[in-house]
Each structure stands twice: as structure tokens, then as C-alpha cells.
């Protein structure tokens, strides 16, 4: 498959303007196209590469506080995605070690796909920030990012993980808009979920998986996504992170990525206070099912603060395919929804993908 002329020109222009070295200084790669403030000419080119335009349907005259937080989170996440796909595209076009794709036709198709995905994510970010400006709220500025991947396969695996999480989160965003009478903003979220789902199917095919993951995709909570994206940010590099009125949880590490079977897994976290045997639970959120709660057994502690614990992952009983969001909670529930889990979370989210 041949790349369109304007795509080839874009790739060469980026490579030339950045004077790209063999190993990218990841934290210092600027966002493309003048993002988050492209000129009119840059916006036209973004739209051409995205195969579509910014939505121009009228916005409502007012918005709730939760609605503002929704738009801020979307912009915050989409700018992160722009940075990620820009770096991935540059690594492939420069054939950085780990990103060499020997088959020319496959390479061309991957580049063409990523050019469109990058531009679509740019439009997602601009849509959210323009919404904030419409309501006279400061738009979200990009941070500096660092991604823990060094080859194409690892990059696609990471894209699968955060795309799953954002689809989960956008479900919560839709509900929060509706609950707060911001119903006019739900349609653009539904359309964006569809786009992210199309991307996710392609990422999964690149992993040798079937494109459709689940009959109903796992749902999430905005605070889990807000926490997760911060793992890729260089601390202190976000100009207005504190403007986003959401919760940041303490990190949770999944030490034993589960296989498609029922098994015990190990998780880890660091506590600011010594663990004294208090009962804690690992709560799983999977698909559109009631959260699953399993008791945590402490395996070891270091200095009383670094904790490794074990819990059951009941794969077979619950058919826990696709994305599962895990969190350490301070009570056993029962929890009616993912939002109830977030309110009782101490550490998380841990992201698990099976199949």
C-alpha cells in the first residue's frame, strides 16, 4: 500500500525539523503541529490527516463543575496520547532500533495508520480544550512525558492498555455529564469512544489477537484514569495539573500479570505508614459486572512500608478477559459500581489485560 503524498511530506518534514538522533530524547520531543495551539493552516493539515474535522455543533451555554473536570481530564489524557503516538511514529519512520519493520508494505500501512491516529488524537485534545475555552476555563497545557517502551511490540502493548482504560473512563465521563445535566456533551463522547474502539481493534490485530475484545467493555472511573496517566509524566512538568479537581491515588504494581486461568497473583504498594496487619482487599472491576472483592494476604513487608500481597484472580468463574482494573480497598464492599470502589481505594489502579 502506498502512502499518500501529504503523509510522506509530513514525515520527512518532522524528521528534518527535529534533526532526529538515533535514540530519541523522549522527554524533549515537542508536540507536533504547534499543539496545543495550532495555526489555522496547521489545523487544516491535521484535519486532512485525521480524515475529518473538529466538531462544530453548538455547545451549551453552561456546564457543571463535574463537567469541567471531565473536559480537563479528556484534554489531559489526549495530550498524553498525542505525545505517545508522535514519538512512536517518529521512532518507526527513523527506524530506531526496536522499531524497524522489515516488510515495506506492512511498514507503509503502519505509518499511514499511525499518521491518522495521531491526527485524530490531536483533534480529540483540541475538542476538549476548545470546550473549556467556550466555558471560559483555562485550557489544559501539555506536560513532559517519558514512556517505558523501547520497541514496537511494547509500544503497541502499552497503547492497548491505555486505550482500554480511556474507553472505560469515557463511559464514566458520559454518565457524569448526564447526571449533571450536561447532556448536550454526551454525543461527542460517544463518537470518540467509537473512534478509540476502532483504534483498539487495530492495535489488537497487531498483537495477533482478535479485534473485538469483549461484548461490553470494562467500565472505569475518572479518578483511576487521572492517576494512571500521571505515571508517564515527568514530575513538576505540567503547567496546570492542579487545576483538575480529581483524586490521585497511590500507585499499585501488578507483580504477576495473570494468564487466562484462575490463579493467585502478587501485587505491591508503598505505604506512608507501617502496615500492622489491617485487613485489606483487592477489588477487581471487569466488564459491566459488579466489582469482585478478594481478600489480600500480606506476603512480605520491607521497613514495614513496602508491601507485597497475594490475592485470588478468579478468571474462570468470572470470564475475566480484556481489561480488568484492580484497586486495593479499605473495605470488602459489597460495591455497587466502579465509582463506589474509587471512593474506598487506597492504592491503584492496577491494569490487567488477559487475551
Secondary structure, 3 states (H helix, E strand, C coil): CCCCHHHHHHHHHHHHHHCCCCCCCHHHCCCHHHCCCCCHHHHHHHHHHHCCCCCCCCCCCCCCHHHHHHHHHHHHHHHHHHHHHHHHHHHHHCCCCCCCCCCHHHHHHHHHHHHHHHHHHHHHHHHHHHHHHHCCCCCCCCCCECCCCCCHHHHHHHHHHHHHHHHHHHHHHHHHHHHCCCHHHHHHHHHHHHHHHHHHHHHHHHCCCCCCCCCCCCCCCHHHHHHHHHHHECCCCCCCHHHCCCCCCECCEECCCCCCCCEEEEEEEECCCCCCCCCCEEEEEECCCCCEEEECEEEEEECCCEEEEEEEECHHHHCCCEEEEEEEECCCCCCCCHHHHHHCEEEEEEEEEEC
